[in-house]
Amino acid sequence: MKIKNYINGEFINPISGEYIDNYNPSNGAIYSQIPNSSNEDVALAYQAAKKAFPNWSKTSLDKRSKILSKIATLIEEKLDFLATAESKDNGKPLSLAKAIDIPRASANFQFFANAITQFSSEAHESTGFNAVNITLREPIGVVGCISPWNLPLYLFTWKIAPAIAAGNCVVAKPSEVTPMTAYLLGEICSEAGLPKGVLNIVHGLGITTGQAIVSHPDIKAISFTGGTKTGAHIASIAAPMFKKLSLELGGKNPNIIFDDCNYEDMLETTVKSSFANQGQICLCGSRILVEETIYERFKADFIKKVSELKVGNPFETDTNIGALVSKQHLEKVKSYIDIAEQEGGKTLFGGNEVAVKNSEKGYYLQPTIIEVSDNNCRLNQEEIFGPVVTIMSFKTEKEALELANDTQYGLSATLWTNNLNRTMTITKQLKTGIVWVNTWLLRDLRTPFGGTKASGVGREGGFEALRFFTEAKNICIKYE
């Protein structure tokens, strides 16, 4: 099948007529094609958004809320259909897509359907000056949303929902590696009655389609999730044009384990935080730091647990780890395993490709555990974004904190301890945007999401997202 762009409420072919092959990661076969959109396609999408903006920005909050809520309901009703499409397009286990990806996409729309009705202007009476200040939050206009391939519909909706809830119109680009559920979202939005032009979905490569969105002079804000290098490139274009920027970038997240933790809970959760979604989550705990008093015990137990994970076809119910998203990405992840051997790392488990019966050309890799002794090695400093984790020991709280903070990234951290003083001390000193204590990936959509250092700029989630997608205007009125 040929996917089409969704512009002004209609599905249309790219102006150039050019398409890109789309692969099924589970078997390596081409199963669809997507538009190779150009500047002209983005310009067409912008014009549709620009035309729709005056009416949409003036649409009542109640009506906007009802449309977003309808989209949420339709996503929920199409759970099995969308999850199957996501699994086929991305390679993730169908069970994961059903349990996490598609429900969260629905929740994103429902959350912002509710949140926009509570997002209010502010008034400040200037006592002694006979004046009142009113601060309005007004939609920006046409905004650009660019999402990644690891959680396709989940993160696509995480950007689009607050943008349109706040009254903006959107030109959006999903990853060219996983375009299918974004394409299907266009159908859902039309069915839900979203006015034409409010959401426009343009498919294509980052270097062409993404570049066209970022560099368009009249798209006033860019929300991007992806790699740090790409984020830096986007900033270099957008910042001189004075666009608002939200960049959610890479991570090299520490998982810090002390010997006073709830051991069994920690072990089970650490397996998930290491290898969920084939390790292709920016929040995965890819550097496991373990207090030396339990290091050998943990190492043995962790290897045993990981060895029990089944790498297999995403559509088999007992599959724990599916296919990596692409052949190119598989080769990149494998290259880091080779680097480990060159740098003195010791592979404790995994490291090899897996031949899955009847899917021998799929992109499968064993979950891999590598023991390292130097935090400055490339495996501990560079984002691998696959089913590869490193483990190393520490002796003191001070050493654990130093190791945790010693990377260019600062997205998230996980801390396992039942010591309250240690919890308060370490969480305050961790240089990350998010810290989980005795849990992982427990998300409340009201809370801010984002990182420090090379992990990004700005925050998403809750009112933070609605603030990003609006401009503050202060009106001061003096009276007698």
C-alpha positions in Angstrom: 0.0 0.0 0.0 1.0 3.6 -0.4 0.6 5.9 2.5 -0.5 9.5 1.7 0.0 12.9 3.3 -2.9 14.2 5.3 -3.3 17.9 4.3 -6.4 20.0 4.8 -8.4 17.0 6.0 -7.7 15.1 2.8 -5.2 12.3 1.9 -3.1 13.3 -1.0 0.0 12.1 -2.9 3.3 14.0 -2.6 3.6 16.7 -5.2 6.8 15.0 -6.6 5.2 11.6 -6.8 8.2 10.2 -5.1 8.0 7.4 -2.4 10.2 5.7 0.1 10.1 2.0 1.0 8.8 1.1 4.4 10.1 -2.1 6.0 8.5 -4.6 8.4 11.3 -5.1 11.0 10.1 -8.6 12.0 10.9 -10.1 8.6 12.9 -7.4 6.7 10.3 -7.2 3.9 9.0 -4.0 2.3 5.3 -3.8 3.0 4.3 -0.2 2.2 5.6 3.1 0.8 5.5 6.6 2.2 5.7 10.0 0.5 9.1 11.5 0.0 7.7 15.0 0.7 9.4 18.2 -0.3 9.4 21.9 0.5 6.3 22.2 -1.7 4.3 19.6 0.3 5.3 21.3 3.6 4.3 24.7 2.1 0.9 23.2 1.1 0.4 21.9 4.6 1.4 25.3 6.1 -1.2 27.1 3.9 -3.9 24.7 5.1 -2.9 25.3 8.7 -2.7 29.0 8.3 -6.2 29.1 6.7 -7.7 27.0 9.6 -6.0 28.9 12.4 -8.4 32.0 12.7 -11.4 29.8 13.3 -9.8 27.1 15.3 -8.1 29.6 17.7 -11.5 31.1 18.3 -13.3 27.8 18.8 -14.6 27.5 22.3 -12.6 25.5 24.8 -15.6 23.2 25.3 -15.8 22.4 21.6 -12.1 21.8 21.3 -12.2 19.6 24.4 -15.1 17.5 23.0 -13.2 16.9 19.7 -10.1 15.8 21.5 -12.1 13.6 23.7 -13.7 12.0 20.7 -10.3 11.3 19.1 -9.3 9.7 22.4 -12.4 7.5 22.3 -11.8 6.4 18.7 -8.2 5.5 19.4 -9.4 3.4 22.4 -12.1 1.7 20.2 -9.5 0.8 17.6 -7.0 -0.6 20.1 -6.4 -3.9 18.4 -6.2 -2.5 14.9 -3.8 0.3 15.9 -1.6 -2.0 18.1 -1.3 -4.5 15.2 -0.2 -1.7 12.9 2.3 -0.4 15.4 3.8 -3.8 16.1 4.2 -4.5 12.3 5.7 -1.1 11.6 8.0 -0.9 14.6 8.9 -4.5 15.5 7.8 -4.2 19.1 5.8 -7.0 20.8 2.1 -6.7 20.0 1.5 -7.2 23.8 3.5 -4.0 24.5 1.7 -2.0 21.9 -1.7 -3.1 23.3 -0.7 -2.5 26.9 1.3 0.8 26.6 1.6 2.5 23.2 -2.0 2.8 22.0 -3.6 3.3 25.5 -1.2 6.1 26.1 -2.0 7.7 22.8 -5.6 7.8 23.7 -4.7 9.1 27.2 -2.7 11.9 25.7 -5.7 13.3 23.9 -8.1 12.7 26.8 -5.7 14.4 29.2 -5.3 17.6 27.2 -9.0 17.6 26.4 -9.5 18.0 30.2 -6.4 20.1 30.8 -7.3 22.9 28.4 -10.5 23.6 30.3 -8.5 24.2 33.4 -5.7 26.3 31.8 -6.6 29.8 32.7 -5.4 33.4 32.3 -4.1 35.3 35.4 -5.0 38.6 36.9 -2.9 40.7 39.3 -4.2 43.7 41.1 -1.5 46.4 41.6 -2.5 47.7 45.0 -1.6 51.4 45.4 -1.4 52.1 41.7 -5.1 51.7 40.7 -4.2 49.2 38.1 -4.9 45.6 37.2 -2.7 43.3 35.1 -4.3 40.5 33.0 -2.0 37.8 31.6 -3.5 36.0 28.6 -2.2 32.8 27.1 -2.8 33.0 23.4 -2.1 30.3 20.7 1.1 30.8 18.7 -0.3 30.0 15.2 1.1 27.3 13.1 3.5 25.0 14.9 5.7 22.1 13.8 5.8 18.7 15.6 8.4 16.1 14.7 8.3 12.7 16.5 10.6 9.7 16.7 10.3 6.0 15.7 10.6 4.3 19.1 7.1 5.0 20.5 5.4 6.2 17.2 1.8 7.0 18.0 2.5 7.5 21.8 4.9 10.4 21.2 3.2 11.8 18.1 0.1 12.4 20.1 2.1 13.7 23.0 3.0 16.7 20.9 -0.1 17.1 18.7 -2.7 16.9 21.5 -1.5 19.9 23.6 -0.7 21.9 20.4 -4.3 21.7 19.0 -5.9 21.9 22.5 -4.2 25.3 22.9 -5.7 26.5 19.7 -2.8 26.1 17.3 -2.8 24.4 13.9 -0.1 21.8 13.3 2.3 20.6 10.5 3.5 17.3 11.8 6.1 14.8 10.6 6.3 11.3 12.1 9.5 9.3 11.7 9.9 7.9 8.1 10.8 4.6 9.8 7.4 4.2 11.5 4.8 6.2 9.6 1.8 3.9 9.7 -0.1 4.9 12.9 0.4 8.6 12.2 -1.2 7.9 8.8 -4.1 6.1 10.5 -4.5 9.0 13.0 -5.5 11.3 10.1 -8.5 9.0 9.5 -9.4 9.1 13.1 -9.2 12.9 13.3 -11.5 13.3 10.3 -13.9 10.8 11.9 -13.9 12.8 15.1 -14.8 16.0 13.3 -11.5 17.9 13.7 -11.8 20.8 11.2 -9.8 20.7 8.0 -6.3 22.1 8.3 -6.0 22.0 12.1 -3.7 18.9 11.8 -1.6 18.2 8.7 0.6 15.2 8.6 3.5 15.2 6.1 5.7 12.2 5.6 9.3 12.0 4.5 12.9 12.1 5.5 14.2 14.3 8.2 16.8 15.8 5.9 14.2 17.0 3.5 10.7 17.1 5.1 11.9 17.7 8.6 14.3 20.4 7.4 11.4 22.1 5.5 9.3 22.3 8.6 12.1 23.6 10.8 13.2 26.2 8.3 9.8 27.4 7.3 9.8 31.1 8.1 6.2 31.2 9.3 6.1 28.0 11.5 6.7 29.7 14.8 7.5 26.8 17.2 9.1 23.4 16.9 8.6 20.5 19.2 11.1 17.7 18.4 11.9 14.4 20.0 14.9 12.5 18.7 18.7 12.3 18.8 20.9 14.9 20.3 22.8 15.7 17.1 19.6 16.2 15.2 18.4 18.5 18.0 21.5 20.6 17.8 21.0 20.9 14.1 17.4 22.0 14.5 18.4 24.6 17.1 21.1 26.0 14.8 18.3 26.7 12.2 15.4 27.6 14.5 17.2 29.8 17.1 18.3 32.5 14.7 14.8 32.6 13.4 13.5 33.2 17.0 11.3 30.2 17.0 10.1 28.6 20.2 11.9 25.3 20.8 11.1 22.2 22.8 13.8 19.5 22.3 13.5 16.1 24.0 16.8 14.4 23.1 19.0 11.5 24.2 19.8 9.9 27.5 22.4 7.7 29.1 20.4 7.1 32.3 21.9 5.7 35.5 20.2 3.0 37.5 21.7 3.3 41.0 21.2 0.3 43.2 22.0 0.3 46.9 22.0 -2.9 49.1 19.1 -1.7 51.3 16.6 -1.8 48.4 13.7 -4.1 48.0 15.8 -6.6 46.1 13.2 -8.6 44.2 11.2 -5.6 43.2 14.4 -3.9 42.0 15.5 -7.0 40.0 12.2 -7.4 38.2 12.0 -3.7 37.4 15.6 -3.4 36.3 15.0 -6.1 33.7 12.1 -4.0 32.3 14.0 -0.7 32.5 16.9 -2.3 30.6 15.1 -4.0 27.8 11.6 -2.8 27.4 10.8 -2.0 23.8 14.1 -3.6 22.8 15.9 -0.9 24.9 14.6 1.7 22.5 13.3 4.1 25.0 15.1 7.3 25.9 14.3 6.6 29.6 15.9 3.1 29.7 18.4 2.6 32.5 21.3 1.7 30.3 24.1 2.2 33.0 23.5 0.0 35.9 25.5 1.0 39.0 25.4 -1.5 41.9 26.8 -1.2 45.4 29.7 -3.6 45.7 28.2 -5.5 48.7 25.5 -7.0 46.4 27.2 -6.7 43.1 28.1 -10.4 42.6 24.6 -11.5 43.7 23.0 -9.0 41.4 25.1 -9.9 38.5 24.3 -13.6 38.8 20.5 -13.0 39.3 20.3 -10.4 36.5 22.0 -12.6 34.0 19.6 -15.5 34.9 16.5 -13.2 34.6 17.7 -11.8 31.2 18.5 -15.2 29.9 14.8 -16.2 30.3 13.6 -13.4 28.1 12.3 -14.6 24.7 13.4 -12.9 21.6 10.9 -13.6 19.0 8.3 -12.6 16.5 6.4 -9.6 17.8 3.0 -11.2 17.2 3.7 -14.3 19.4 2.1 -13.9 22.8 5.1 -15.1 24.7 7.6 -12.8 23.0 9.4 -10.4 25.4 11.8 -8.8 23.0 10.8 -8.1 19.4 12.8 -6.8 16.4 14.9 -3.7 16.4 13.3 -1.0 14.2 15.6 -1.2 11.2 18.6 -3.0 9.7 20.6 0.2 10.0 19.9 0.5 13.6 20.7 -3.1 14.3 24.1 -2.6 12.7 24.7 0.5 14.9 23.8 -1.3 18.1 26.0 -4.3 17.1 28.9 -1.9 16.5 28.8 -0.9 20.2 29.1 -4.5 21.3 32.3 -4.7 19.2 33.5 -1.5 20.8 33.1 -3.0 24.2 35.5 -5.8 23.4 38.1 -3.2 22.1 37.7 -1.2 25.3 38.1 -4.0 27.7 34.4 -4.6 28.5 33.3 -8.2 29.2 30.1 -9.5 27.6 28.3 -11.4 30.3 25.3 -12.3 28.3 24.0 -11.9 24.7 25.6 -9.9 22.0 24.5 -12.0 19.1 21.8 -11.7 16.4 18.9 -14.1 16.7 17.4 -16.1 13.9 13.7 -16.3 14.5 11.9 -19.2 12.8 10.0 -18.1 9.7 11.4 -14.5 10.2 15.1 -15.2 9.5 15.5 -11.8 7.8 14.2 -9.8 10.7 16.3 -7.5 12.9 16.6 -9.5 16.1 19.3 -9.2 18.8 19.9 -10.8 22.1 19.5 -8.7 25.2 23.1 -7.9 26.1 24.8 -7.3 29.4 28.4 -5.9 29.4 30.5 -5.5 32.5 32.7 -2.4 32.4 35.2 -0.9 34.9 35.6 2.7 33.5 32.7 5.1 33.3 34.6 7.0 30.5 34.3 4.1 28.1 32.1 4.8 25.0 29.5 2.4 26.1 28.8 4.5 29.2 29.1 7.8 27.5 27.2 7.4 24.2 23.6 6.6 23.7 23.2 3.1 22.2 19.4 3.0 22.2 19.1 -0.8 22.0 19.0 -3.9 24.1 22.5 -3.3 25.6 23.2 -2.3 29.2 26.5 -2.0 31.1 27.0 -2.9 34.8 29.7 -1.7 37.2 30.1 -1.5 41.0 30.5 1.4 43.4 31.6 1.6 47.0 30.1 4.9 48.4 27.2 7.3 47.9 29.7 9.9 46.7 31.1 7.6 44.1 27.7 6.5 42.9 26.6 10.2 42.5 29.8 11.1 40.6 29.4 8.1 38.2 25.7 8.9 37.7 26.4 12.6 36.8 29.5 11.9 34.7 28.0 12.0 31.2 26.9 14.7 28.8 23.3 13.6 29.2 20.8 14.4 32.0 17.4 13.0 31.1 16.5 10.6 33.9 17.8 8.4 36.7 16.5 5.6 38.9 17.5 5.2 42.5 16.9 2.0 44.6 17.1 2.5 48.3 15.0 2.5 51.4 17.1 5.1 53.2 15.2 8.4 53.3 18.2 10.6 54.0 20.1 9.0 51.1 17.0 9.5 48.9 16.8 13.2 49.6 20.5 13.8 49.4 21.0 12.0 46.1 17.9 13.0 44.3 18.7 16.7 44.8 22.2 16.3 43.5 21.4 14.2 40.4 21.7 16.3 37.3 18.7 15.0 35.5 15.2 16.2 34.7 13.5 13.1 36.1 14.3 10.9 39.1 12.4 7.7 39.9 12.9 6.2 43.4 12.1 2.5 43.8 10.2 2.5 40.5 10.7 3.2 36.8 8.6 4.9 34.1 5.7 5.6 36.5 4.3 8.6 34.7 1.7 11.2 35.9 0.8 13.2 32.8 0.4 16.3 34.9 4.2 16.4 35.7 6.9 18.1 33.6 9.0 15.9 31.3 12.4 16.7 29.9 16.1 16.7 30.6 19.2 18.8 31.3 22.5 19.2 29.5 22.5 17.4 26.1 19.2 15.7 26.9 17.2 18.7 25.8 15.7 22.1 26.2 12.3 22.8 27.7 9.7 20.6 29.3 6.7 18.7 28.0 3.6 17.4 29.8 0.8 19.0 31.8 0.5 22.7 31.8 4.2 22.9 30.7 3.1 21.7 27.3 0.2 24.2 27.1 2.6 27.0 28.2 5.0 26.0 25.4 2.3 26.1 22.8 1.0 29.5 23.8 2.4 33.0 24.2 1.9 35.1 27.3 0.5 38.6 26.7 0.2 40.9 29.6 -2.4 43.7 29.6 -2.1 46.5 32.2 -5.2 48.6 32.8 -5.0 51.7 34.9 -8.2 53.1 36.3 -9.3 56.2 38.3 
